[in-house]
């Protein structure tokens, strides 16, 4: 029997178009040309102006030889130029490589060389690092363009042309095209590279499009939301939020640096509706003097990710008036690709229980196919009992193409038809995933597995603790034991003995940290605590197996 549905029903230009977030920009410029797209200091841009500027930049880049598969690197804070690059570069068919602004020169040089950047757009704030990185490059040097922020007057200009002059060379009627294939690369994001050279994670247009829309659905963004850039745009392309805000036709409020003294006035001035960040970012806000003296005058919604958020952070945000939704993902999944979808009945629970429910990693994003927990050896699902640990794995359209020039790592990451995250978790009876630890962060003490996340949760409950991280410390008797690094709130005074006693009251004795080190914690630009630095300090790698 023939299949009639396979006859004469082929895809054609009338019924099939390649998915790309570039379509969102064109639509917002057409439908809402006079609405504000970007605010940077005293400068306001409309969607019509942003679209024109992106086309001019794309035109100028194309004239310089940027085309399909060409890498354009950017070393920029959260400013208008950074937002514009998310559209202008892919308009040429090029690939945007957003560089982590806190990395050292050697690492930046590796990325520029490995990604074969033809153009580098940079801000004078990072001129010291970039100057050294360019000197370390052994291959062809990229064209360097200086993005000069009128509100920033430090640093050194390194380029042969500044951003505005380069943009002026372009044509705002540039006839850009959608990608030939939605599988074409749109961006390149490097992992941290804590165990060797960084890996270059490649995104495609389809995934960027789908995750941009998923952000709207998961974050409950109303049309024309006003978004404050507390999350670096370089990090997973700002979790795809430049493209989300174009789909939403909302307003992006730029922010060079997260400072509560600046953030709170901006929230009130622009009536910010949404923001994102790691737990440390929200911790800074809820523990700041501004929160205690002025607070917020309207409700704000936030997406939190980067590490399992402590209950104290979730409670603090709720008390301040920030409604938090926990999302979860990795660089390899375009940022967030799972969400702790909140259930109405949770609203009737005490705040501590609500925080516990909202702290889970949850379920798949709307446009991601699956997030699950599998036995890493058999790839079979673990029981949904909240106790049996396995590895979190993803499958769907919001998963990277793979690692640039690294087939071995790509193959390993996708073994068995799943993306392997390396995060250990359980599945609760309601189907929600809950991280217990990174595989390398589980502490095995005397044969007993100790979740560093569980110990950190207890430490965060102490009213004097701002941030905490727990790693393994070598121990002659037990092999390894928990050790904690703790950052206290301003003006707080707390002894090691008192904090250890607090832990003893809230957890099993064998899980209590045997040493506590007080002081500032090393963090990435996105606010993640750099546990690898702490492991090195504690010589965790030398722990007896």
Secondary structure, DSSP 8 states (H G I E B T S, - for coil): ---GGGSS----TTT-----THHHHHHHHHHSTTSEEEEETTEEEEHHHHHHHHHHHHHHHHHTT--TT-EEEEE--BSHHHHHHHHHHHHTT-EEEE--TTS-HHHHHHHHHHTTEEEEEEEGGGHHHHHHHHHH--S---EEEEE--TT---S---SSEEHHHHHHTS-TT------SSTTSEEEEEE---TTSS--EEEEEHHHHHHHHHHHHHHHT--TT-EEE--S-TTTHHHHTHHHHHHHHT-EEE-BSS--HHHHHHHHHHHT--EEEE-HHHHHHHHTSHHHHHT--SS-EEEEE-SS---HHHHHHHHHHTEEEEEEEEEGGGTEEEEE----GGGGGS-HHHHHHHHTS-BEE-TTS-EEEEE-TTT--B--SSS---EEEEEESSSS-SEETT-HHHHHHHTGGGSEEEEEEEEE-TTS-EEEEEEGGG-EEETTEEE-HHHHHHHHHHSTTEEEEEEEEEEETTTEEEEEEEEEE-TT----HHHHHHHHHTTS-GGGS-SEEEES---B-TTS-B-HHHHHHHHTGGGS--
